[in-house]
Amino acid sequence: MPAAGADGGGQAEAATGPELARAVLDAALSRRQAAARARRTPGAGGGAGDSGRRLRGYSGPGPDPRDPQPLSAVLNRLVKARGWQQPAAEATVFGAWERVVGAEVAQHSRPVKLENGELTVEARSTAWATQLRLLAGSLLKQIAQEVGHNVVRKLHIHGPAAPSWVKGPRRVRGRGPRDTYG
């Protein structure tokens, strides 16, 4: 048996008495401290939101991270975490146009495009386009109140557009080909 002790624990036999006891005690103390650190770090316990305490069966009378959350609260946290506030506000201008500007104005106009804080609005008639130009200041205030400041800084209001054969942002000026129909 002495040969097995020399192969497996040669260093343990070198430390004797108080030195051996001190080495064993230091090893146990370091294991204990590592386990305490693992319990204190968030996310190590596997539970959602557990910060040092273990969540049990039911949540009790107070709020708890496991309680059902309203969808609006979850979406608001997601939008804020991802930095989507500006695109969400811009989408609100188009999606909730009637709520943003009022029912009567929304009935006679529609938003066309929003680029760099400039909103283009198309009116149903030239008379309504003139009326909306006069109301532009109050419309900007209503929009800012509903969706936030600096989402829409300027309004471009125009009347109904005549049908056009021009497709796309670029075109060739001039009369064009005259042999198409003949």
C-alpha positions in Angstrom: 0.0 0.0 0.0 2.8 2.5 0.5 3.4 2.5 -3.2 -0.2 3.6 -4.0 0.2 6.5 -1.5 3.4 7.6 -3.2 1.8 7.7 -6.6 -1.6 9.4 -5.8 -0.7 11.8 -3.0 2.9 12.5 -3.0 2.5 16.2 -2.2 -0.1 15.5 0.5 2.5 13.4 2.3 5.0 16.2 2.1 2.8 18.5 4.1 2.3 17.2 7.6 0.5 18.3 10.7 -0.4 22.0 10.9 0.6 22.7 7.3 -1.8 20.0 5.9 -4.6 21.4 8.1 -4.0 24.9 6.8 -4.0 23.8 3.2 -7.3 21.9 3.6 -8.9 24.9 5.4 -7.8 27.4 2.7 -9.2 25.1 0.0 -12.6 24.8 1.8 -12.7 28.6 2.4 -12.1 29.4 -1.2 -14.8 27.0 -2.3 -17.3 28.6 0.1 -16.5 32.1 -1.1 -16.9 31.1 -4.8 -20.3 29.6 -4.0 -21.4 32.7 -2.2 -20.3 34.9 -5.2 -22.3 32.7 -7.6 -25.4 33.0 -5.4 -25.1 36.8 -5.3 -24.6 37.5 -9.1 -27.9 38.2 -10.9 -28.9 35.6 -13.5 -26.9 32.8 -11.9 -30.0 31.4 -10.1 -31.8 31.0 -13.4 -34.9 32.9 -12.2 -36.2 36.1 -13.9 -35.3 39.1 -11.8 -34.0 37.2 -8.9 -31.6 39.5 -7.0 -30.3 37.4 -4.2 -33.6 35.9 -3.1 -35.3 32.9 -4.4 -38.8 33.3 -5.9 -41.2 30.6 -4.7 -44.7 29.3 -5.5 -47.0 32.4 -5.8 -46.1 36.1 -5.9 -48.3 37.3 -3.0 -50.0 40.6 -2.6 -47.3 42.9 -4.0 -46.0 43.4 -7.5 -43.7 40.7 -8.8 -41.7 40.4 -12.0 -43.6 37.2 -12.8 -47.0 38.9 -12.7 -48.8 39.3 -16.1 -47.8 42.7 -17.7 -50.1 44.8 -19.9 -49.0 44.5 -23.6 -48.7 48.3 -23.8 -46.1 48.4 -21.0 -44.1 45.6 -22.5 -44.1 47.3 -25.9 -43.2 50.7 -24.4 -40.2 49.1 -22.7 -39.2 47.3 -25.9 -39.5 50.5 -28.0 -37.4 52.5 -25.4 -34.8 49.7 -25.1 -34.3 49.5 -28.9 -34.3 53.3 -29.5 -37.4 53.2 -31.7 -39.1 56.3 -30.3 -38.6 58.4 -33.4 -39.8 55.8 -35.9 -42.8 55.0 -33.7 -43.8 58.7 -33.4 -43.5 59.1 -37.2 -45.7 56.0 -37.7 -48.3 57.5 -35.3 -48.6 60.5 -37.6 -49.7 58.2 -40.5 -51.6 55.6 -38.5 -53.6 57.8 -36.2 -54.0 60.9 -38.5 -57.7 61.4 -37.5 -56.8 61.4 -33.8 -53.7 63.6 -34.3 -55.4 66.4 -36.3 -59.1 66.0 -35.6 -61.9 64.3 -37.5 -62.9 67.2 -39.8 -59.4 68.0 -41.0 -58.6 64.3 -41.4 -61.7 63.9 -43.5 -60.4 66.4 -46.1 -56.7 65.6 -46.0 -54.1 62.8 -45.7 -50.4 62.7 -45.0 -48.3 61.7 -48.0 -44.7 61.6 -46.8 -42.5 62.6 -43.8 -38.8 63.2 -44.5 -36.4 65.1 -42.3 -39.2 66.5 -40.1 -41.1 67.9 -43.1 -44.6 66.4 -43.5 -46.3 66.6 -46.9 -50.1 66.8 -46.6 -52.4 66.4 -49.6 -55.8 68.2 -49.3 -59.0 67.0 -51.0 -59.5 70.3 -52.8 -57.7 73.5 -53.4 -60.0 75.3 -51.0 -59.1 72.9 -48.2 -55.4 73.3 -49.1 -55.8 77.0 -48.5 -57.6 76.4 -45.3 -54.9 74.0 -44.1 -52.2 76.5 -44.9 -54.0 79.0 -42.6 -54.2 76.3 -39.9 -50.6 75.1 -40.3 -49.4 76.6 -37.0 -52.2 75.0 -34.9 -51.8 71.8 -36.8 -48.1 71.7 -35.9 -49.0 72.3 -32.2 -51.6 69.5 -32.3 -49.1 67.1 -33.9 -46.4 68.0 -31.4 -48.8 67.5 -28.5 -49.9 64.1 -29.8 -46.7 62.5 -31.0 -43.9 64.6 -29.5 -41.8 67.6 -30.4 -39.4 67.7 -33.3 -41.1 64.8 -35.1 -42.8 67.2 -37.5 -41.2 70.6 -37.8 -42.6 71.9 -41.1 -45.8 71.3 -43.2 -46.0 71.2 -47.0 -49.6 71.4 -48.0 -50.8 71.0 -51.5 -54.1 70.4 -53.3 -55.1 67.4 -55.3 -52.7 66.4 -57.9 -53.7 66.0 -61.6 -52.9 62.5 -63.0 -49.5 62.3 -64.4 -47.7 60.0 -66.8 -44.4 60.6 -65.1 -43.3 57.6 -63.0 -40.5 57.9 -60.6 -38.2 60.8 -59.5 -36.3 61.1 -62.9 -37.6 61.9 -66.3 -36.4 63.3 -69.7 -37.6 66.8 -70.5 -39.0 67.5 -73.9 -41.8 66.3 -76.2 -40.7 62.7 -76.1 -41.2 60.2 -78.9 -44.0 61.2 -81.3 -44.1 57.9 -83.3 -45.8 55.9 -80.6 -49.3 56.0 -81.9 -48.7 56.3 -85.6 
